[in-house]
Amino acid sequence: MEKAFKKMARSDFILEFDGEELPCHTLILAGASPVLAAMLENNHREALGRAFLRYIYLEEIVEEIMKEEVVAFLELGEKYEVEKLKELAEEKMLQLLDKKNVVEFMMAGDLFRAAKIKAAALKLVMMNLAWLRVEGKEELRKLSQDIFIELL
């Protein structure tokens, strides 16, 4: 890793700090930070970044991007303490909540301290536990032990 850091051979990403460009590797960045992983592994990372900056500057978000990247916006709002963005993302998650995304949204609510979506998702999980056991086994397995205990 030290050689990779010193040489930055085959870098595939550039970070800019105070006007200085620093080459780096997306694989390493993604492994080091869940926030960076979400941004880098997403096919729409540039659109997400632009949407985040647009919100910072103008307090506007394109509806379609918000729908597609709602968990990422919740995470960005929490990570960078942009409370209004976090609230917008959580409200959008409440609108989008269904059986197919319930586990993902519940885990995001737990991880990013979004109590409303976590509670709503938990309630939906409880109402659809039989469905999840059959159709959503893989999703159910993703639940953290803490959340699973809340289900009992």
C-alpha positions as CSV (number, residue, x, y, z in Angstrom):
1,M,0.0,0.0,0.0
2,E,2.9,2.4,0.7
3,K,4.2,2.0,-2.9
4,A,0.7,2.6,-4.2
5,F,0.4,5.7,-2.1
6,K,3.8,7.1,-3.1
7,K,3.6,6.4,-6.8
8,M,-0.2,6.7,-7.4
9,A,0.3,4.5,-10.5
10,R,-2.9,3.8,-12.4
11,S,-4.9,6.3,-10.3
12,D,-8.4,6.7,-11.6
13,F,-9.7,9.6,-9.6
14,I,-8.5,13.1,-8.6
15,L,-9.3,14.9,-5.3
16,E,-8.7,18.7,-5.2
17,F,-7.5,20.5,-2.1
18,D,-6.8,24.2,-2.2
19,G,-6.4,24.1,-5.9
20,E,-3.9,21.2,-5.8
21,E,-4.9,18.0,-7.6
22,L,-4.2,14.8,-5.9
23,P,-4.5,11.5,-7.9
24,C,-5.9,8.6,-6.0
25,H,-7.7,5.2,-6.5
26,T,-11.4,4.9,-6.2
27,L,-11.1,1.3,-4.8
28,I,-9.0,2.6,-1.8
29,L,-11.3,5.6,-1.2
30,A,-14.4,3.4,-1.3
31,G,-12.9,1.0,1.1
32,A,-12.0,3.7,3.6
33,S,-15.3,5.6,3.7
34,P,-18.9,4.5,3.2
35,V,-19.8,8.0,2.1
36,L,-17.1,8.0,-0.6
37,A,-18.1,4.4,-1.5
38,A,-21.7,5.5,-2.2
39,M,-20.5,8.4,-4.3
40,L,-17.9,6.5,-6.2
41,E,-19.7,3.3,-6.8
42,N,-22.8,5.0,-8.1
43,N,-23.1,5.4,-11.8
44,H,-24.6,8.8,-11.2
45,R,-21.8,10.0,-8.9
46,E,-21.2,13.2,-10.9
47,A,-25.0,13.9,-10.9
48,L,-25.2,13.3,-7.2
49,G,-22.2,15.6,-6.5
50,R,-23.7,18.3,-8.7
51,A,-27.1,17.9,-7.0
52,F,-25.4,18.1,-3.6
53,L,-23.6,21.3,-4.6
54,R,-26.8,22.7,-6.1
55,Y,-28.5,22.1,-2.8
56,I,-25.7,23.8,-0.8
57,Y,-25.8,26.8,-3.1
58,L,-29.4,27.1,-4.1
59,E,-31.3,24.8,-1.7
60,E,-32.8,23.1,-4.7
61,I,-32.8,19.4,-5.7
62,V,-34.0,17.9,-9.0
63,E,-36.9,15.6,-8.0
64,E,-35.7,12.6,-10.1
65,I,-32.2,12.7,-8.6
66,M,-33.7,12.9,-5.1
67,K,-35.8,9.8,-5.8
68,E,-32.9,7.8,-7.2
69,E,-30.4,8.8,-4.6
70,V,-32.5,9.4,-1.5
71,V,-30.4,7.3,0.8
72,A,-27.2,9.0,-0.4
73,F,-28.8,12.4,0.3
74,L,-29.8,11.3,3.8
75,E,-26.2,10.1,4.3
76,L,-24.7,13.4,3.0
77,G,-27.1,15.4,5.2
78,E,-26.0,13.5,8.3
79,K,-22.3,13.3,7.4
80,Y,-22.0,17.0,6.7
81,E,-24.6,18.2,9.1
82,V,-26.9,19.7,6.5
83,E,-30.1,19.2,8.5
84,K,-32.5,20.6,6.0
85,L,-31.2,18.2,3.3
86,K,-31.4,15.3,5.7
87,E,-35.0,16.2,6.6
88,L,-35.9,16.5,2.8
89,A,-34.4,13.1,2.2
90,E,-36.2,11.5,5.1
91,E,-39.5,13.0,4.0
92,K,-38.9,11.6,0.5
93,M,-38.0,8.2,1.9
94,L,-41.3,8.2,3.8
95,Q,-43.1,8.8,0.5
96,L,-41.2,6.1,-1.3
97,L,-41.3,3.5,1.4
98,D,-42.6,0.1,0.3
99,K,-41.9,-3.6,0.8
100,K,-39.0,-3.7,-1.7
101,N,-37.0,-0.9,0.0
102,V,-38.1,-1.3,3.6
103,V,-35.0,-3.0,4.9
104,E,-32.6,-0.6,3.1
105,F,-34.6,2.4,4.4
106,M,-34.8,1.0,7.9
107,M,-31.0,0.4,8.0
108,A,-30.3,3.8,6.6
109,G,-32.6,5.4,9.2
110,D,-30.7,3.5,11.9
111,L,-27.3,4.3,10.6
112,F,-27.9,8.0,9.8
113,R,-30.1,8.8,12.9
114,A,-33.3,9.4,10.9
115,A,-35.9,8.3,13.5
116,K,-39.0,8.9,11.4
117,I,-38.0,6.6,8.5
118,K,-36.6,4.0,10.9
119,A,-39.9,3.9,12.8
120,A,-42.1,3.8,9.7
121,A,-39.9,1.1,8.1
122,L,-39.9,-0.9,11.3
123,K,-43.7,-0.8,11.4
124,L,-43.9,-1.9,7.7
125,V,-41.4,-4.7,8.4
126,M,-43.6,-5.9,11.2
127,M,-46.7,-5.8,9.0
128,N,-44.9,-7.7,6.2
129,L,-42.7,-10.1,8.2
130,A,-44.2,-13.2,6.5
131,W,-43.7,-11.7,3.0
132,L,-40.1,-10.8,4.0
133,R,-39.4,-14.3,5.2
134,V,-40.4,-15.7,1.8
135,E,-39.8,-13.0,-0.8
136,G,-37.3,-10.8,1.0
137,K,-35.0,-13.3,2.7
138,E,-31.8,-11.6,1.3
139,E,-33.0,-8.3,2.5
140,L,-34.0,-9.6,5.9
141,R,-30.5,-11.1,6.3
142,K,-29.0,-7.6,5.9
143,L,-30.6,-6.3,9.1
144,S,-28.1,-5.5,11.8
145,Q,-28.4,-7.4,15.1
146,D,-29.6,-4.3,16.9
147,I,-32.5,-3.7,14.5
148,F,-33.3,-7.4,14.5
149,I,-33.7,-7.3,18.2
150,E,-36.2,-4.4,17.8
151,L,-38.3,-6.7,15.6
152,L,-38.7,-9.3,18.4
